Amino acid sequence: MTISDDDTAVVLDQSEALDGSAAAGAFSAALGVDAATIEIVCAGCGYQAPLAEERAYLEGPGTTLRCRRCATVIGRVATTPAGTWLSLSGSRSWRLPPSAAT
């Protein structure tokens, strides 16, 4: 997959990608809910899918979740001795299941 803007184009190797279920544990721990069924809307392309259907990368510091359609980073979570770091800036929204919201 190629990701580009006005100045650059980068080929993203998705051969190391896992399905989003592989990231569910890390996001569940950070959010305190079963993350596999959370519906995520990508800020890059507007694609909506459950976390389990997105692309997960477990290599590197923490866990990265990318949109399966456009490869925008839609979530990152990492736990360090200083605490848990969570970034959802590449997503438009995360909808938790009704049982998680109560």
JOPE-V788977 format. One record per pair of residues at least 12 apart in sequence whose C-alpha atoms are under 10 Angstrom apart, sorted by the first residue. I is the first residue (numbers start at 0). J is the second residue. Records with the same first field share a line. If there is no record, write none. Layout:
I = J + J
This chain:
0 = 12 + 13 + 68 + 69 + 70
1 = 69 + 70
2 = 69 + 70 + 71
11 = 70
13 = 54 + 55 + 56 + 67 + 70
15 = 54 + 55 + 56 + 57 + 58
16 = 53 + 54 + 55 + 56 + 57 + 58 + 63 + 64 + 65 + 67
17 = 51 + 52 + 53 + 54 + 55 + 56 + 57 + 64
18 = 50 + 51 + 52 + 53 + 54 + 55 + 56 + 64 + 65 + 67
19 = 34 + 35 + 49 + 50 + 51 + 52 + 53 + 54 + 55 + 56 + 63 + 64 + 65 + 66 + 67
20 = 34 + 35 + 36 + 49 + 50 + 51 + 52 + 53 + 54 + 55
21 = 35 + 50 + 51 + 53 + 54 + 55 + 56 + 57 + 62 + 64
22 = 34 + 35 + 50 + 51 + 53 + 54 + 55 + 56 + 57 + 61 + 62 + 63 + 64 + 74 + 75 + 76
23 = 35 + 36 + 37 + 50 + 51 + 55 + 62 + 64
24 = 62
25 = 57 + 61 + 62 + 63 + 75 + 76 + 77 + 78
26 = 50 + 62 + 63 + 64 + 74 + 75 + 76 + 77 + 85
28 = 76 + 78 + 83
29 = 76 + 77 + 78 + 83 + 84 + 85
30 = 76 + 85 + 95 + 99
31 = 99
32 = 95 + 96 + 98 + 99 + 100
33 = 95 + 96 + 98 + 99
34 = 49 + 50 + 51 + 93 + 94 + 95 + 96 + 99
35 = 49 + 50 + 51 + 52 + 53 + 95 + 96
36 = 48 + 49 + 50 + 51 + 52 + 94 + 95 + 96
37 = 49 + 50 + 51 + 92 + 93 + 94 + 95 + 96 + 99
38 = 50 + 51 + 52 + 92 + 93 + 94 + 95 + 96
39 = 51 + 52 + 53 + 66 + 73 + 74 + 87 + 90 + 91 + 92 + 93 + 94 + 95
40 = 66 + 73 + 89 + 90 + 91 + 92 + 93 + 94
41 = 65 + 66 + 67 + 68 + 69 + 70 + 71 + 72 + 73 + 74 + 87 + 88 + 89 + 90 + 91 + 92 + 93
42 = 66 + 71 + 72 + 73 + 87 + 88 + 89 + 90 + 91 + 92
43 = 66 + 68 + 69 + 70 + 71 + 72 + 73 + 89 + 90 + 91
44 = 66 + 68 + 69 + 70 + 71 + 90 + 91
45 = 66 + 68 + 69 + 90 + 91 + 92
46 = 66 + 67 + 68 + 69 + 90 + 91
47 = 66 + 67 + 68 + 90 + 91 + 92 + 93
48 = 66 + 67 + 68 + 93
49 = 93 + 94 + 95
50 = 64 + 65 + 66 + 73 + 74 + 93
51 = 64
52 = 65 + 66 + 67
53 = 65 + 66 + 67 + 68 + 70 + 73
54 = 66 + 67 + 68 + 70 + 72 + 73
55 = 67 + 72 + 74 + 75
56 = 75
59 = 77
60 = 75 + 76 + 77 + 78 + 79
61 = 75 + 76 + 77 + 78 + 79 + 83 + 84 + 85
62 = 74 + 75 + 76 + 77 + 78 + 85
63 = 75 + 76 + 77 + 86
64 = 76 + 87 + 89
65 = 89 + 90
66 = 89 + 90
71 = 89 + 90
72 = 86 + 87 + 88 + 89 + 90
73 = 86 + 87 + 88 + 89 + 90 + 91 + 92 + 93
74 = 86 + 87 + 88 + 89 + 90 + 93
75 = 87 + 88 + 89
